[in-house]
Amino acid sequence: MTTQTAFTGIHAILYALFDAQERLDREAMRRQVEICLEHGAHGIAALGLATEVSKLTVPERRTVMEWTSEDVGGVKPLGFTIYGTSVGEQIELVKAAEAAKADWVILQPPMVGSFAAGEYIRFFGRVADATHLPVAIQNAPAYMGRGLSAEDIRSLVAQHPNIKLVKGEGPATEIRQLIETTEGRLPVMNGRGGLELIENLRAGCVGMILAPEIIDFTTRAYDAFVAGNEAEAERIYRDILPVIVFMMQSLESLICYGKRIFGARAGIAIHDRAPAMRPTTFGEDLVRQHVGKLGVFPGTLAAGRG
């Protein structure tokens, strides 16, 4: 699998799905991957912000890696976000990703303290040097409170050749600036739930990493865009923009309401792991309205049970 293949298209970042006792739900996680593959996801990823990785123990993170690798079965590129507060912890999880047959890893900045850019550059570099896998850097200062400038990223990439991609979480204007600063030599994928989907592709993004509640729509929009049918891509995007805006008020809102939209469309009961944003009655009404417009995933027998 080439790097170019791995870093294009719509990659689904999985939700952490729990049972009523707040344990990871094996069958629900398997069904989530099945839906993503059935609806054209170009890749699968897990253990990012949408996966609530900070609520998972290290053994649970390893379990998610093993389950996801088994369910993807090598048919699509597989990536894991690496969360950890030290170089040692991140390297341990990178090795676990290698063992789980990951095609690439995404490094998050350590969620402790706030340091100068040089400290993060050295941190990422030490972890990247410990693996043969292609490495992406997650740059999400709006959600994580820490990040690197375009110039910092250019410096980091120059020093560590296996850093192959940036996972952004910012507006299309900032993504375009990053692409220009790195002279188009570093693929960039954005997220933010699909906000500015078409503008991101026009800015030069090679794809997006998005949670799976509207995976059927976002993959169709991307495929239409790369096929040269921008009018169709824009039409699909207009149809899903209201639900994206509803979910993306904050990361907590995505996990609360985006996950419930996915569950209602997939027929999977949604349970939160504390602490969590809890849905309001009005919010649940909006979920039902959006699902009514989106429809359920084909093959779903009991949408929104539980």
C-alpha positions as CSV (number, residue, x, y, z in Angstrom):
1,M,0.0,0.0,0.0
2,T,1.6,3.3,-1.1
3,T,1.7,6.4,1.0
4,Q,-0.2,8.3,-1.6
5,T,-3.0,5.7,-1.4
6,A,-3.0,5.7,2.4
7,F,-3.4,9.5,2.6
8,T,-6.3,10.2,0.3
9,G,-10.0,10.2,0.6
10,I,-12.5,10.2,3.5
11,H,-11.1,8.2,6.4
12,A,-13.5,7.3,9.2
13,I,-12.3,8.0,12.7
14,L,-14.3,5.7,14.9
15,Y,-16.4,6.6,17.9
16,A,-15.8,4.7,21.2
17,L,-19.0,2.8,21.6
18,F,-19.8,1.6,25.2
19,D,-22.4,-0.7,26.7
20,A,-24.7,0.2,29.6
21,Q,-21.9,-0.5,32.1
22,E,-19.5,1.9,30.2
23,R,-17.4,-1.0,28.8
24,L,-16.2,-1.0,25.2
25,D,-18.9,-2.8,23.2
26,R,-17.3,-5.3,20.9
27,E,-20.3,-5.9,18.6
28,A,-21.1,-2.2,18.3
29,M,-17.5,-1.4,17.4
30,R,-17.5,-4.2,14.7
31,R,-20.7,-2.9,13.2
32,Q,-19.3,0.6,13.1
33,V,-16.4,-0.6,11.0
34,E,-18.7,-2.6,8.7
35,I,-20.9,0.5,8.1
36,C,-17.8,2.6,7.2
37,L,-16.6,0.0,4.8
38,E,-20.0,-0.6,3.3
39,H,-20.4,3.1,2.5
40,G,-17.1,3.7,0.8
41,A,-14.7,4.9,3.5
42,H,-11.3,5.2,1.9
43,G,-9.6,4.4,5.2
44,I,-10.3,3.7,8.8
45,A,-8.7,5.3,11.9
46,A,-9.2,5.1,15.6
47,L,-8.1,6.5,19.0
48,G,-8.5,10.1,18.0
49,L,-10.5,12.9,19.8
50,A,-13.8,11.4,18.5
51,T,-12.8,8.1,20.0
52,E,-12.5,9.7,23.5
53,V,-9.0,8.4,23.7
54,S,-8.3,10.2,26.9
55,K,-11.0,8.2,28.7
56,L,-9.5,4.9,27.6
57,T,-6.9,3.0,29.6
58,V,-3.8,1.9,27.8
59,P,-5.1,-1.7,27.7
60,E,-8.3,-0.5,26.2
61,R,-6.4,1.5,23.5
62,R,-4.6,-1.7,22.7
63,T,-7.9,-3.6,22.5
64,V,-9.3,-1.0,20.1
65,M,-6.3,-1.4,17.9
66,E,-6.7,-5.2,17.9
67,W,-10.4,-5.1,17.2
68,T,-10.2,-2.5,14.5
69,S,-7.4,-4.4,12.7
70,E,-9.4,-7.6,12.8
71,D,-12.5,-5.9,11.5
72,V,-10.7,-3.9,8.7
73,G,-8.9,-7.0,7.6
74,G,-6.4,-5.2,5.5
75,V,-8.9,-4.1,2.9
76,K,-8.4,-0.3,3.6
77,P,-5.6,1.8,5.0
78,L,-5.6,1.6,8.8
79,G,-4.3,4.4,11.1
80,F,-4.2,4.9,14.8
81,T,-3.8,8.1,16.7
82,I,-1.2,7.9,19.4
83,Y,-2.1,9.6,22.7
84,G,0.3,9.7,25.6
85,T,1.9,12.2,28.0
86,S,5.5,11.1,27.5
87,V,7.8,9.9,24.8
88,G,8.0,6.5,26.4
89,E,4.2,6.1,26.5
90,Q,3.8,7.1,22.9
91,I,6.5,4.8,21.7
92,E,4.9,1.9,23.5
93,L,1.6,2.6,21.7
94,V,3.3,3.1,18.4
95,K,4.8,-0.4,18.8
96,A,1.3,-1.7,19.6
97,A,0.1,-0.1,16.4
98,E,2.8,-1.8,14.5
99,A,1.8,-5.1,16.0
100,A,-1.8,-4.4,15.0
101,K,-0.7,-4.0,11.4
102,A,-1.4,-0.3,11.2
103,D,-0.5,1.4,7.9
104,W,0.3,4.7,9.6
105,V,0.1,6.5,13.0
106,I,-1.0,10.0,14.0
107,L,0.9,11.7,16.8
108,Q,-1.0,14.0,19.2
109,P,0.9,16.5,21.3
110,P,1.2,15.4,24.9
111,M,-1.7,16.8,26.9
112,V,0.4,18.0,29.8
113,G,1.7,21.6,30.2
114,S,2.2,24.1,27.5
115,F,5.6,24.4,26.0
116,A,7.6,26.2,23.2
117,A,7.4,24.9,19.7
118,G,10.9,23.5,19.9
119,E,9.9,21.1,22.7
120,Y,7.1,19.7,20.7
121,I,9.3,19.4,17.6
122,R,11.8,17.3,19.6
123,F,9.0,15.3,21.3
124,F,7.4,14.3,17.9
125,G,10.8,13.7,16.4
126,R,11.8,11.2,19.0
127,V,8.6,9.2,18.7
128,A,8.7,9.4,14.8
129,D,12.3,8.0,14.9
130,A,11.1,5.0,16.8
131,T,8.9,3.6,14.1
132,H,9.2,2.5,10.4
133,L,5.6,3.5,9.8
134,P,4.6,6.7,8.0
135,V,3.8,9.3,10.7
136,A,1.2,12.2,10.7
137,I,1.2,15.1,13.2
138,Q,-2.2,16.1,14.6
139,N,-2.2,19.9,14.7
140,A,-5.4,20.9,16.5
141,P,-4.7,24.0,18.7
142,A,-8.4,25.0,18.8
143,Y,-9.4,21.6,20.4
144,M,-6.2,20.7,22.2
145,G,-4.8,24.1,23.3
146,R,-1.4,23.4,21.8
147,G,-0.1,23.2,18.3
148,L,2.6,24.2,15.8
149,S,2.8,26.9,13.2
150,A,3.2,26.1,9.5
151,E,6.9,27.1,9.8
152,D,7.3,24.7,12.8
153,I,5.8,21.9,10.8
154,R,8.1,22.5,7.9
155,S,11.1,22.4,10.2
156,L,9.9,19.1,11.8
157,V,9.4,17.4,8.5
158,A,12.8,18.5,7.2
159,Q,14.4,16.7,10.2
160,H,12.3,13.5,10.2
161,P,11.6,12.1,6.7
162,N,9.0,9.5,7.8
163,I,6.7,12.3,8.9
164,K,4.5,12.2,5.9
165,L,1.3,14.1,6.6
166,V,-0.5,16.7,8.8
167,K,-3.9,16.1,10.3
168,G,-5.4,19.5,10.7
169,E,-8.3,20.8,12.6
170,G,-8.7,24.3,11.3
171,P,-10.4,26.5,8.7
172,A,-9.7,26.1,5.0
173,T,-7.8,29.4,4.9
174,E,-5.3,28.1,7.5
175,I,-5.0,24.8,5.8
176,R,-4.2,26.5,2.5
177,Q,-1.5,28.6,4.3
178,L,0.1,25.4,5.6
179,I,0.1,23.8,2.2
180,E,1.7,26.8,0.7
181,T,4.3,27.1,3.4
182,T,5.3,23.4,3.0
183,E,5.3,24.0,-0.8
184,G,2.8,21.3,-1.4
185,R,5.2,18.6,-0.4
186,L,3.4,17.4,2.7
187,P,-0.1,15.9,2.3
188,V,-2.7,17.5,4.6
189,M,-6.0,16.1,5.8
190,N,-8.5,18.1,7.7
191,G,-11.3,17.2,10.1
192,R,-13.7,19.5,12.0
193,G,-16.6,17.1,11.3
194,G,-16.6,18.1,7.6
195,L,-17.0,21.8,7.9
196,E,-15.9,23.5,4.7
197,L,-15.6,20.1,3.1
198,I,-15.5,21.4,-0.5
199,E,-13.3,24.4,0.4
200,N,-10.8,22.1,2.0
201,L,-10.5,20.0,-1.1
202,R,-10.1,23.2,-3.2
203,A,-7.4,24.4,-0.8
204,G,-5.4,21.2,-1.6
205,C,-6.4,18.8,1.1
206,V,-5.9,15.2,0.0
207,G,-8.8,14.1,2.1
208,M,-10.6,14.3,5.4
209,I,-10.7,12.3,8.7
210,L,-14.3,12.4,9.9
211,A,-16.5,10.6,12.4
212,P,-18.9,8.1,10.6
213,E,-22.4,9.5,11.3
214,I,-22.6,10.8,7.7
215,I,-19.9,8.6,6.1
216,D,-22.2,7.7,3.2
217,F,-22.7,11.4,2.3
218,T,-19.1,12.5,2.8
219,T,-17.6,9.8,0.7
220,R,-20.0,10.5,-2.1
221,A,-19.2,14.2,-2.0
222,Y,-15.4,13.4,-2.1
223,D,-15.8,11.0,-4.9
224,A,-17.9,13.4,-6.9
225,F,-15.3,16.2,-6.4
226,V,-12.3,14.1,-7.5
227,A,-14.3,12.9,-10.5
228,G,-14.6,16.5,-11.6
229,N,-18.3,16.9,-10.7
230,E,-18.0,19.8,-8.3
231,A,-21.6,20.7,-8.7
232,E,-22.7,17.4,-7.3
233,A,-20.2,17.5,-4.5
234,E,-21.5,20.9,-3.5
235,R,-25.1,19.7,-3.6
236,I,-24.3,16.8,-1.3
237,Y,-22.4,19.2,1.0
238,R,-25.4,21.6,1.2
239,D,-27.6,18.7,2.2
240,I,-25.5,17.7,5.1
241,L,-24.3,21.1,6.3
242,P,-27.1,21.6,8.8
243,V,-26.2,18.4,10.6
244,I,-22.5,19.2,10.6
245,V,-23.2,22.6,12.1
246,F,-25.5,21.0,14.7
247,M,-22.8,18.5,15.8
248,M,-19.7,20.7,15.6
249,Q,-20.5,23.3,18.3
250,S,-17.7,21.7,20.3
251,L,-15.8,18.5,20.6
252,E,-18.1,17.5,23.4
253,S,-21.1,18.2,21.2
254,L,-19.8,16.0,18.5
255,I,-19.3,13.1,20.9
256,C,-22.7,13.7,22.5
257,Y,-24.9,14.3,19.4
258,G,-22.8,13.1,16.5
259,K,-22.5,9.7,18.2
260,R,-26.2,9.6,18.8
261,I,-26.9,10.4,15.1
262,F,-24.6,7.6,14.2
263,G,-26.4,5.3,16.7
264,A,-29.8,6.2,15.4
265,R,-28.8,5.6,11.8
266,A,-27.1,2.3,12.7
267,G,-29.5,0.9,15.1
268,I,-27.0,0.9,17.9
269,A,-27.8,2.0,21.5
270,I,-25.6,4.8,22.7
271,H,-24.2,4.9,26.2
272,D,-21.9,7.5,27.6
273,R,-18.7,7.0,29.6
274,A,-18.5,9.6,32.4
275,P,-17.7,12.4,32.4
276,A,-19.7,13.3,29.4
277,M,-22.0,16.0,27.9
278,R,-25.5,14.6,28.3
279,P,-28.1,15.3,25.6
280,T,-31.0,17.6,26.4
281,T,-34.6,16.7,25.4
282,F,-34.4,19.4,22.7
283,G,-31.1,18.1,21.5
284,E,-32.6,14.6,21.2
285,D,-35.5,16.0,19.2
286,L,-33.0,17.6,16.9
287,V,-31.1,14.3,16.5
288,R,-34.4,12.6,15.4
289,Q,-35.1,15.4,13.0
290,H,-31.7,15.2,11.4
291,V,-31.9,11.4,11.2
292,G,-35.3,11.7,9.6
293,K,-33.7,13.7,6.8
294,L,-30.6,11.6,6.5
295,G,-32.3,8.2,6.7
296,V,-30.9,5.1,8.3
297,F,-28.0,3.0,7.0
298,P,-29.2,0.2,4.8
299,G,-29.7,-3.0,6.6
300,T,-30.5,-1.2,9.9
301,L,-33.4,-3.0,11.6
302,A,-34.1,-0.8,14.6
303,A,-32.7,2.7,14.3
304,G,-32.2,4.6,17.5
305,R,-33.1,1.8,19.9
306,G,-32.1,2.3,23.5
